[in-house]
Amino acid sequence: MADTELSSKLYEKMSAEQDKFRSWLLEQPPADILLHAVEYTVREDILMEMEALELPDDQARALLASPDAMSDIYKTFSKMVDTGHMDVVRESIEDRAAELSIEQAVQEEVQREMEAQGKQEAVYLVDRSSLLHLKEVQGGDFEYAVFDKQTKQKTAEGIISLDEVLDGIDPTHDHLAAARDAAIGAAGLYGGPLGGSDVAQVGLTSLKDFRDSDIRRRSIWEPETLPKDDLRFIDSGYNEQFRLPNGGRIEVEYPDRTFSAPCEYIDDYHAYIGTEVYHMCQFAEVLERGGGVCRPEAVIEADAAAWKIGWDKFLAVECGAGQWDYHLYDSQMAELKSGSLEVVGCSMNEVRDMILAENKLGHRSMTPTDYGMLMDKAAARAEEVRGEKRESVLGQLSALKSGQKDKAAPAPEKKHREEGR
């Protein structure tokens, strides 16, 4: 049987050796400490093992006789580290890499399945009274479901085939927009109070509390498939009015003016509305004090539209043959910039926002204005500028002629002097 007192003495000796090594190590520069980090850790493990290990008496005496038993054992460990220890390290790397590879493959398969089941998806508020849910399914078809906003009951559902979608594609409509228009017709929403003409995209989570909606089911079983940054607009009593996708726009209507503003999610209670940060209840109170209301900005179906941007600029956009033409004016209707965007499948709203972003005007509020009247004013201003230029040129010519006459006047006087001789 091992001598317990002998083992105790050996532990105390090695503990003292480790304390000495620790004290020496703490006096070294940081770079040297890092070089000895592994050694220190292994020596701590050796000491921990020695506390429980009972060696035969002859082996314990041999270690007691060593000038530095801890260093002797560490040297032996260092020779073995290239075999067993590194095998464990290598196996750990390989095992973890294999686990992560399997996890990643599973995630990719889930993503592929989700893409196959629904590539494009959106919810629209139609005529401010119905919510239309569209989801692309395999093969390019679109499933749709319609819900009454007040009762939350499903009122229609069906499928829009790929052929119907392709029939509705034009420069202003992509697959989703074409499916939306077809679904509005198939569900009979054109017979609504506004003829199905007031259509605004809202957040997917707008249907989260609608019992028969796919969004409701997914919020319970597949919450990761739903956006986490929809903006929730409420009244001052915290009653939800609607939800908006992050980056969408609202239309704000006061008794004396109407304008739209971009919205950006900050958290569940705060958002940028235009350039200002609001608590959602604070924004509701501001509206109520001014007698205002807000709603999601409607999709613009017209081929031409115009807006006052902020306080000092105007933008006009028109859909041409395979392109969008635009003009940006200052407050005096002088043209600042014009150009064309060769994009198809984008709505008027999307093209307008592209132009504003390009000109660093994306965060400004906007007021819709009459396109025809704006272009008439711009044409009148351009004609006025041309007239001013003509007058300026004629004035310069007149001044030039007058100057030439003044220079030619002394000639007769010279002749008179010659006659006097």
Secondary structure, 3 states (H helix, E strand, C coil): CCCHHHHHHHHHHHHHHHHHHHHHHHCCCHHHHHHCHHHHHHHHHHHHHHHHCCCCHHHHHHHHHCCCHHHHHHHHHHHHHHHHHHHHHHHHHHHHHHHHHHHHHHHHHHHHHHHHHCCCEEEEEECCCEEEEEEECCCCCEEEEEEECCCCCEEEEEEECHHHHHHCCECCECHHHHHHHHHHHHCCHHHCCCCCCCEEEECHHHHCCCCCCHHHHHHHHCHHHCCCCCEEEECCCCCEEEEECCCCEEEEEECCEEEEEEEEECCCCEEEECCEEEEHHHHHHHHHHCCCEEEECCCCCCCEEEEEECCCEEEEEEECCCCEEEEEEECCCCEEEEEEECCCCCCHHHHHHHHHHHCCCCCCCEEEECHHHHHHHHHHHHHHHHHHHHHHHHHHHHHHHHHHHHHHCCHHHHHHHHHHC
